[in-house]
Amino acid sequence: MQNRRRPTSTMTKARFDKVLVVGASSGMGRLVAQRFIEAGCRVAVAARRTELLDDLVNMAPERVVAAKVDVTADDVAAQINGLIDRLGGIDLYFHAAGIGYYNPELDADREDVTLATNALGFTSAVDAVFNRMAADGNGGHIAAITSIAQTKGIGAAPAYSATKRFQTTYLTALDQLSRSRRLGITFTDIRPGFVDTDFLRGDAYPMLMKPEKVADKAYKAAIKRRRVATIDWRYRLLVAAWRLIPRPLWVRLNIHRK
Ligand SMILES: NC(=O)c1ccc[n+]([C@@H]2O[C@H](COP(=O)([O-])OP(=O)(O)OC[C@H]3O[C@@H](n4cnc5c(N)ncnc54)[C@H](OP(=O)(O)O)[C@@H]3O)[C@@H](O)[C@H]2O)c1
């Protein structure tokens, strides 16, 4: 008789045996990496602050590897391919690396590093994984944390909101490319609202969500291969309303902190 067991963490492991998380040293990336380790996957974890990755390796040293990956480095593709080699291949890539600033003064350094990390670095890292999956010929899944900030350009965070829009558009472009080349590479675009991580630098924000809750939802969206996951339901409503605001009205709204 056919076994009709419901999906379990063991089956998660079977679908995604080899997982790479970049941006695993803190915040949501770290929590998502923990979920994959707990699910029994072979996991590679990466970020610039490698000392923060040791705890993740110690959760299961026989199947967790760590390395420094800086998505803004010239050799990011080599760094990522080296980690994938150590994993023995890749089934799922989770991109959590990102930065952003409240920057109404348009401080050039802040805008530049945001572009370097969220646009150029994102492209380099995701392309390295896409090309590797294409070359290996086994398909795969790419999930990335973008943001609801992409919904419209935000005056107080221009580079951040624009680069998050870039990321979403880039994922859509690669989705089309994967289908046209019949590569079997699929995508999840994870769009959280405000999450209480180091990213917000302790500033007060409305509708703040716990990182554990968001990481759970992000993990589930990735393993279910959901195409888009806006987290949580309140932000889904907010984004729906936000999209309806016409541009001439949006640019007149003063939503900056004093
Ligand atoms: N918190 C929020 O309210 C919120 C809302 C929506 C979307 N997001 C997005 O969620 C993602 C994760 O942020 P988080 O909230 O979890 O904050 P976080 O704790 O600051 O995590 C950011 C992660 O990105 C890594 N990173 C930054 N620059 C990197 C680089 N050049 N190379 C490799 N890794 C790099 C950091 O590691 P190292 O510093 O060790 O390299 C860290 O692991 C970001 O893309 C952010 O835009 C956050």
The ligand as an ORCA input file, in Angstrom:
! r2SCAN-3c Opt
* xyz 0 1
  N      14.898     44.017     10.039
  C      13.979     44.506      9.240
  O      13.103     45.307      9.647
  C      13.936     44.077      7.804
  C      12.728     44.226      7.100
  C      12.665     43.834      5.758
  C      13.770     43.269      5.146
  N      14.938     43.128      5.861
  C      16.077     42.533      5.164
  O      16.417     41.322      5.792
  C      17.780     41.012      5.490
  C      18.442     40.524      6.772
  O      18.462     41.573      7.714
  P      18.195     41.365      9.268
  O      17.013     42.192      9.622
  O      18.188     39.926      9.614
  O      19.449     42.148      9.870
  P      20.923     41.768     10.347
  O      20.870     41.042     11.639
  O      21.660     43.045     10.269
  O      21.471     40.740      9.240
  C      22.124     41.151      8.097
  C      23.006     40.010      7.618
  O      23.604     40.429      6.368
  C      24.968     40.123      6.431
  N      25.716     41.011      5.543
  C      25.699     42.367      5.499
  N      26.569     42.809      4.587
  C      27.152     41.694      4.044
  C      28.152     41.491      3.061
  N      28.774     42.535      2.445
  N      28.504     40.222      2.739
  C      27.906     39.179      3.344
  N      26.970     39.307      4.307
  C      26.599     40.554      4.651
  C      25.349     40.326      7.893
  O      26.525     39.589      8.181
  P      27.991     40.226      8.394
  O      27.821     41.629      8.903
  O      28.614     39.299      9.395
  O      28.634     40.132      7.056
  C      24.147     39.709      8.565
  O      24.319     38.310      8.678
  C      18.386     42.285      4.890
  O      18.473     42.139      3.489
  C      17.347     43.358      5.189
  O      17.320     44.357      4.201
  C      15.035     43.509      7.164
*
